[in-house]
Amino acid sequence: MRKVSIFGATGSIGQNTIDLIARDPGAYDVVALTGGANIAQLAEDARRLNADIAITAYEDQLDDLRAALAGTDVEAAAGAGAVTEAASRPADWIMSAIVGAAGLPPGLEALKQGTTLALANKESLVTAGPLLMQTARDHGATVLPVDSEHSAVFQGLVGEDMSAVERIIITASGGAFRDWPLEALKDATLEEASSHPNWDMGQRITIDSASMFNKSLELIETKEFFGVHPDQIETVVHPESLIHALVGFNDGALMAHVGPPDMRHAIGYALHWPDRRDLPVARLDLVEIGQLNFRKACETRYPALKLARNVMETGGLAGAAFNAAKERALDGFIAGHIKFTEMASVVEHALDAISAQSGLINATISLDNVLRVDHLARQEADAAIAARNM
């Protein structure tokens, strides 16, 4: 029986992971489940899977969690420290699906036990890719990608030599506004940005899809995970979301990963790796699909892509600043403080401000320095948002 933990259990990735595990409960011993404010869901899943411990990130929710788990043997805990402590509990396989930079500390702690980390928390690679991958190497741990695009690349590279790879093409749906006139984007509402044409995801990642900030993080993630040069990474808009990524080789061949827009494929691949197992996902009917379309990913429409290119070229802690500023810009849009089209300029301001501070971006990539830059970038982004409301 495999010991598994799920960090970010109440989000869409966590719920899809639980769906797969619950289909074969005799195969898994659930160690830890962590979540946020959705205490009812966290407690329900902990009861159903008979987890050893359930943790909410919010300390003020601990009493509610304890009450929801009353009468069970499931331990309850709360706070960031408790989440990181849970990552040190022995497990064979750990899903890292906490949203944002908060996923980095428990991910690093999990790797120190030499486990397999299924990484859906892209921010870990964006903010501290070299640190994360070196920690895995130092402790004999395995990192498996769970983003659909990076899982696709990973699968396309099975049995291949990285020296033969010329390029990696990451596809993007284009999000909610891919067909909107450019001049209309400035008036896009929160409700409109929160509706994805293909995927069923949480609000924040859906908005990030509309702005392509999500894809921008994935470009940086590609560089860090696969060790390729930024010039080898391309993006194309693929409205059908059926080809998740392509790998181009030095003989001119393209290896494409094609599948339905269902995160259970990438999760299931990581859960069963190195084997393939039956998964409850749709089988594509190519005749019914008929055709696949591709468009240029325009940086005028999606300025976040250009910012990501700059971050990859800069290196160092630029990714930490980029991610933190992106999170605050998204908060600002959701709160109604800035327009949809102002998010990129807020992030650019924060990046420029952090880069101007001597030695900061090029400091050693350690957890302390990542958290320091994260804090400063959030402050700069908040200042830029405030300036737009004066």
Buried (B, 14 or more C-beta within 10 A) or exposed (E): EEBBBBBBBBBBBBBBBBBBBEEEEEEBBBBBBBBBBBBEBBBBBBBEBEBBBBBBBBEEBBEBBBEBBEEBEBBBBBBBEBBBBBBEBEBBBBBBBBBBBBBBBBBBBBBBBEBBBBBBBBBBBBBBBBBBBEBBEEBEBBBBBBBBBBBBBBBBBEEEEEEEBBBBBBBBBBBBBBEBEEEEBEEBEEEBBBEBBBBEBBBBBBBBBBBBBBBBBBBBBBBBBBEBEBEBBBBBBBBBBBBBBBBBBEEEEEBBBBBBBBBBBBBBBBBBBEEEEEBEBEEEEEEEEEEBEEEEBBBEBBBBBBBBBBBBEBBBBBBBBBBBBBBBBBBBBBEEBBBBBBBBBBBBBBBEBBBEEEEBBEBEBEBEBBBBBBEBBBBBBBBBBEEEEE
